[in-house]
Amino acid sequence: MNSRSILRTRISIGIFLTVLSPASIAQNVAPTNDRNATPATADLSPAVAAATDAQMAERVRQEFRHAWEGYKQYAWGHDELRPLSRGYHDWYAQSLLMTPVDALDTMMLMGLDDEAANTRNYIATHLSFDRDIYVKNFEITIRMLGGLLSSYQLSGDKRLLALADDLGTRLLPAFNSPTGMPYVHVNLKTGAVRGEETNPAEIGTLLIEFGTLSKLTGKTVYYEKAKRALVELYTRRSPIGLVGSGINVKTGKWSDPVSHIGGGIDSYYEYLLKSSILFDDPDCKRMWSSTIGPVNKYVADEAPTGFWYGEANMNTGARIGTDFEALAAFFPGTLALSGDLEHARKLEDSAYKMWILYGIEPEAIDYKTMKIAYNGYELRPEIIESAFYLYRFTGDPRYREMGKVFFDSLVKYCRTDVGYAALSDVAKKTKKDEMESFFLAETLKYLYLLFSPPATLDLSNHVFNTEAHPMHRTW
């Protein structure tokens, strides 16, 4: 997420393989001291299993409170907590209250009502977008616009919708390119734009937020602009149906022909599917259906180490790389949402191997050699997100078992006295002074929902944006 559009990388689809338990997966990876999976819960009585799950949900809730209290004490009024130095970080010259906006709907879903009410009032009275700053359209849309919209729907506080509408209006100039695909940055006060070299994720990950804003305000321009950008990108796919990693919004020409499912492309695929569901949009449904086939044909890889998605040339389909990113672990969840549970299960098993390799996942591995390609860990949620979807759609307790492993790893390696810290090296378990807002918006939210009753959030009428902000289909 921290430049998720650049970092989220490679995945593809393959053939059915026997699904392994977390314990049996661990046995197939060379052992280390960090790979102890939790006991299986499949043999517990329903009552005992429910009590165990409730206890896990409460543990996650308490860890959210721990991280949130650290933010409040040391970074209140700023974008993010520095969990080692006990300071703060702002993305731009002026704070946009990124952590409060991103974390608010998590508080509401967790039943932290007093904290949510206080945070909501603070946002409503202190947040202003009348700032002479260039912001990244993609990140501000998924975190800020998405967070304001979901929190409005959960609370009914019209002040949040007014802020979302104001922000949406200020972001619209980003779409004023010759192709209709958005520039990377837009000035919130002047509407000036810059950054013509971008990627599919930053172009195609806007319709859920702008579309929801359109439905809630009645302003069709929001839906029209975001959908046009998505369609313009789709129409530039290669003859074999793939997109690349880089494109120019002025010329519409590709600048990087590498195709994958990770950072820079990832959520483009996600939004084709989810927009078709949230808005019942037949064009999005058609675009998803015609896109997933080529991805499965050319990007998926049935390797000796498991089922993965790698990298391929968008024009020829030739395999050109075998890296798999932590960001790409969102794809099992998207596949499950599409109904493809066979491939979703297989890919989640592979991603789990990546997690247990060092007791917590690295940012990227070479799945051909199972060696680290990038050794950091940014507190990412994607593998947890996929476990959540797979549990919801299958009821298989193994995904809650995985969730316990994820939770225990986070507490063991990333917890600090005042919050949680990303890791600079998963092998050495060295921390770095970062706790991005998505840890509260996504990582802990998906963990909480994984162990909570389905009624906590009904997937039949909610669709998550790529920052885990649930949009309620009320139209």
Beta strands, then each sheet from edge to edge (+ up, - down):
strand 1: 80-82
strand 2: 87-89
strand 3: 134-136
strand 4: 185-187
strand 5: 193-194
strand 6: 197-198
strand 7: 246-248
strand 8: 254-256
strand 9: 258-259
strand 10: 300-303
strand 11: 306-309
strand 12: 311-313
strand 13: 319-321
strand 14: 323-325
strand 15: 364-366
strand 16: 371-374
strand 17: 423-425
strand 18: 430-431
strand 19: 462-464
strand 20: 470-472
sheet 1: 1+ 2-
sheet 2: 3+ 4- 5+
sheet 3: 6+ 7- 8+
sheet 4: 9+ 12- 13+
sheet 5: 10+ 11-
sheet 6: 14+ 15- 16+
sheet 7: 17+ 18-
sheet 8: 19+ 20-
end
